[in-house]
Amino acid sequence: MEYQFPQLGLVPMEDAETGEVVWVDSNDRQFADLWRRGHQAQIASVQQTLEKSGWDYLRFETGEPYVQTLQGFFMKRIKGR
């Protein structure tokens, strides 16, 4: 899921459960805030679920180096043994 919805103007969005199509203005600041908050809530929920299950959680961003994230993860794992 994208952090920020691209500013494309009016775009149709379909409800996956009902099939209802709603047109939204992706340039609208309120829509952008709602999208961002929804994304943050979804990420937090996934992270919480994984951690409760004893799984590790790593977050990678496209366009950003991933080596430091992996190194930090493995160093933490080594120290934990």
C-alpha positions, 0 to 999 in steps of 0.5 A: 500500500502506498504511503501517499496516494498519487494526486490524479484528480478524480479517480474511481475506487471500488469497494472490494466487498460490495463492488460499489464504485465511488469517485474520490478527488485524490487531490483533496487534502482530507482524502490524502490525510485519511489515506495516510492514517489508514495506511499507518493503521494497517502497518501498525496492525500487521506489525502487532500481529507479527510480533505477538506471533513471535515473528520479526518485522522489517520495513523496506522502502522502495528507492532507499538502501536496504543493506543498513536495515538488514545489517541492523536486524542481523546484528540484533539477532546475533546479540540476542543469542 
